[in-house]
Amino acid sequence: MSFTTELSAPGFGARHAAAASVALDVGAGRGALVIYPSERFRDREIEISRVDGWEEQRVHTGVHERPTPAGAVLSAVFGSLEPGEYRVWVDERTEGPLATVSEASVTELALT
């Protein structure tokens, strides 16, 4: 059984509408990855790829500032992934850290 959660950011204006809401679809056969990148990734896209022979097939998502009770944070959200090991790419050619996405859970990772 999977579920979908929508994280919204009330009070964001139209300029930030694309970054104001994120849907996570985690459950049977699905997990999510949330990356908290450093400032140098602001307004860029972060790519990931599976490390089980599919390294050439990358997916990407944008880095956006999101409000939290503790203050604004940068995040890149991959809201629904197959469980497995993923490589985070710092740029087009530079490998970053590995992240393990588990079924029915959200993996969080800091990226400097």
PyMOL commands that set and color helices and strands:
alter all, ss='L'
color gray80, all
select helices_A, chain A and resi 14-19+39-41
alter helices_A, ss='H'
color red, helices_A
select strands_A, chain A and resi 3-8+21-26+31-37+45-50+58-62+64-66+73-81+84-89+95-101+106-111
alter strands_A, ss='S'
color yellow, strands_A
deselect
rebuild
show_as cartoon
